[in-house]
Amino acid sequence: MADECFTLPRLAALYDALDPERDDLLPYLALVDELGASQVLDLGCGTGVFTLLLAGRGVRVLGVDPAAASVAVARRKPGAERVRWLVGDATDLPPLGVDLVTMTANAAQEITGPDHWRATLRGVRDALRPGGHLVFESRVPARRAWESWTRAASHRVSDLPGVGTVEDWVELLDVTGPLVAFRRHYVFAADGQHLTSDSTLRFRERAEVEADLRAAGLEPLGVRDAPDRPGREYVFLARRPAEPTP
């Protein structure tokens, strides 16, 4: 189940305006070039920011997300007709055989249940052609990012065209083992509506992720850094092994 900030139409429509700087996507674009990927599955595509960047570069791309409201936002954007969109997840994909699967931002950490995570990785493997790659990021648990998820550290007021003034902030709810729960608040000055969105992220250690990749039939190739957040993110690169030569 996706969070309300992705599933409620009023909140999904705000997502890009409240997070307009997407320098975090630049390394993914560079990796597409590095690997020469011409067919990409953008898993957890949300409102399609990265998906449309790929399509604009001539990449054949499928954008998949479980939140219909977010996909609806993506479909209304310029260039959306060049993308194949699907509401769903990696467990119910059509036959693909892509060069690369991407999970940007929180997409991987949003998959909190161990069974769903394992099923997702198996679905990714099946979606890749032999020799195809998977890349995704996950926050380094030791950096304890959640300690800054407070109203004092996150409160802001934004004046958004066509929407008006929106006040938003983050409230930490619970930390239990690898699971961190938090709540986003949104207050609309236009009508006083106060909406909330509850989220839980799973913080996985590097060894755990690499073991899960191997169990799903994917070969870990290493961990890179996120240039815009040095030392704070694991960027995992893995590959579906090539088929043996007969």
C-alpha positions in Angstrom: 0.0 0.0 0.0 1.5 3.3 -1.0 1.5 6.3 1.3 -1.2 9.0 1.2 1.2 11.6 -0.3 1.2 9.4 -3.4 -2.4 8.0 -3.3 -4.4 11.1 -2.5 -4.9 13.2 -5.6 -4.5 16.6 -3.8 -1.2 15.5 -2.3 0.1 13.7 -5.4 -0.4 16.9 -7.3 1.9 18.7 -4.9 4.8 16.3 -4.9 6.9 17.9 -7.7 6.3 21.4 -6.5 7.4 20.6 -3.0 10.5 18.8 -4.2 11.6 20.6 -7.4 15.4 20.0 -7.1 16.2 16.5 -8.2 19.9 16.4 -8.3 19.6 12.9 -6.9 18.6 11.6 -10.3 21.7 12.8 -12.1 23.8 9.7 -11.2 21.0 7.4 -12.5 21.1 9.3 -15.8 24.8 8.9 -15.9 24.5 5.1 -15.2 22.0 4.7 -18.1 24.7 6.2 -20.4 27.5 4.1 -18.8 25.6 0.9 -19.4 24.2 1.9 -22.8 20.7 1.0 -21.6 18.0 1.5 -24.3 15.1 -0.2 -22.5 14.5 0.7 -18.8 11.9 -0.2 -16.2 11.5 2.6 -13.7 10.0 0.8 -10.7 8.3 3.1 -8.2 8.2 5.9 -10.8 5.8 8.1 -8.7 4.9 11.2 -10.7 7.3 10.2 -13.5 10.1 12.8 -13.1 12.9 10.3 -13.8 10.8 8.3 -16.3 10.2 11.3 -18.4 13.8 12.4 -18.3 14.7 9.0 -19.8 12.0 9.2 -22.4 13.3 12.6 -23.4 16.7 11.0 -24.1 15.2 8.5 -26.4 15.1 5.6 -24.0 12.2 3.2 -24.2 10.8 3.2 -20.7 8.1 1.6 -18.6 7.0 3.5 -15.5 5.5 1.4 -12.8 4.0 2.5 -9.5 1.3 1.2 -7.1 -0.2 4.7 -6.5 -2.7 5.4 -9.2 -2.9 9.1 -8.3 0.8 9.6 -8.8 0.7 7.8 -12.2 -2.2 10.0 -13.2 -0.1 13.1 -12.5 2.7 11.5 -14.6 0.3 10.8 -17.5 -0.7 14.5 -17.7 2.9 15.7 -18.2 4.4 16.8 -21.5 6.0 13.8 -23.2 4.0 11.3 -21.2 2.8 9.7 -24.5 6.3 8.4 -25.1 6.2 6.3 -21.9 4.3 3.1 -21.1 2.7 3.5 -17.7 1.5 0.8 -15.4 -0.2 0.9 -12.0 1.3 -2.0 -10.0 4.6 -3.4 -8.7 7.3 -5.8 -9.6 5.2 -8.8 -8.7 2.7 -8.4 -11.5 4.8 -7.3 -14.5 4.2 -8.3 -18.1 7.1 -10.1 -19.9 9.8 -7.5 -20.5 13.5 -8.2 -20.9 14.8 -4.7 -20.2 18.4 -3.6 -20.0 18.1 -1.8 -16.6 15.7 -1.6 -13.7 15.9 1.6 -11.5 14.4 2.3 -8.1 15.2 5.9 -7.2 14.7 7.9 -4.0 12.7 5.9 -1.3 11.3 3.3 -3.7 13.3 0.3 -2.3 13.0 1.4 1.4 9.2 1.7 1.0 9.1 -2.1 0.5 9.2 -3.0 4.2 7.9 -6.6 4.4 10.6 -9.2 3.9 8.3 -11.4 1.7 7.3 -8.5 -0.5 10.9 -7.4 -0.8 12.1 -10.9 -1.9 9.2 -11.1 -4.3 10.1 -7.7 -5.7 13.7 -8.7 -6.3 12.5 -11.9 -8.0 10.2 -9.8 -10.2 13.1 -7.5 -11.1 15.2 -10.5 -12.1 12.5 -11.8 -14.3 12.0 -8.4 -15.9 15.7 -8.1 -16.8 17.3 -9.6 -19.9 20.3 -11.9 -19.2 23.2 -9.5 -18.4 20.8 -6.6 -17.5 21.3 -4.5 -14.5 19.4 -3.2 -11.4 20.3 0.0 -9.5 18.7 1.4 -6.4 19.5 3.4 -3.3 19.0 2.9 0.4 20.0 5.1 3.3 23.0 4.0 5.4 21.5 3.0 8.7 24.5 4.2 10.8 23.8 7.8 9.6 20.4 7.7 11.5 18.7 10.1 9.0 15.5 9.9 11.0 16.9 12.0 13.8 16.3 15.1 11.7 12.7 14.1 10.8 11.2 16.7 13.2 8.9 19.7 12.8 11.7 22.0 13.9 14.0 20.7 11.2 11.6 20.3 8.4 8.8 22.9 8.7 8.4 25.2 5.7 5.7 27.3 4.1 5.5 27.3 0.3 3.5 29.5 -2.1 2.5 27.3 -5.0 1.0 28.5 -8.2 -2.6 27.5 -8.6 -2.7 26.1 -5.1 -1.8 28.9 -2.7 0.1 28.7 0.5 0.9 25.2 1.8 2.5 24.5 5.2 4.3 21.2 5.6 6.5 19.3 8.0 7.6 15.8 9.1 6.9 14.2 12.5 8.9 11.1 13.6 6.5 8.4 15.0 8.5 5.3 15.9 11.8 3.6 15.4 11.6 -0.2 15.9 14.7 -2.1 14.7 15.1 -1.4 11.0 11.7 0.1 10.6 11.2 3.9 10.9 7.7 5.4 10.8 7.0 9.0 10.3 4.1 11.3 9.3 4.0 14.2 6.8 1.7 17.0 7.5 0.2 19.4 4.9 -2.0 22.4 5.7 -3.7 24.3 2.9 -4.3 28.0 3.6 -6.9 28.2 0.8 -9.5 26.1 2.8 -7.7 25.1 6.0 -7.6 21.4 5.2 -5.0 19.5 7.1 -3.9 16.2 5.5 -1.4 13.7 6.7 0.6 10.9 5.1 2.0 8.1 7.2 5.2 6.3 5.9 7.4 3.5 7.0 10.9 2.9 5.6 13.1 -0.1 6.2 16.8 0.6 6.8 18.8 -2.3 5.5 22.5 -3.0 6.1 24.7 -3.6 3.1 25.3 -7.3 3.8 21.6 -7.9 4.2 20.8 -6.3 0.8 23.6 -8.2 -0.9 22.4 -11.5 0.5 18.8 -10.8 -0.6 20.1 -10.0 -4.1 22.0 -13.3 -4.4 18.9 -15.2 -3.1 16.9 -13.7 -5.9 19.3 -14.7 -8.5 21.0 -11.3 -8.9 24.7 -10.7 -8.8 25.8 -7.8 -6.6 28.4 -5.7 -8.5 29.2 -3.2 -5.7 28.0 -0.1 -3.9 28.4 3.4 -5.1 28.0 6.7 -3.3 25.3 9.3 -4.0 27.3 12.4 -5.1 24.7 14.8 -3.8 24.6 13.0 -0.4 28.1 11.7 0.2 28.4 9.0 2.8 24.6 8.9 3.5 23.4 6.5 0.8 24.2 3.1 -0.5 23.7 2.9 -4.2 23.5 -0.8 -5.1 24.4 -2.1 -8.6 23.5 -5.7 -9.4 23.2 -7.8 -12.5 21.2 -10.7 -13.8 23.8 -13.2 -14.8 24.2 -13.9 -18.5 22.9 -17.1 -19.8 25.6 -19.8 -20.2 26.8 -20.4 -23.8 25.4 -23.7 -25.1 
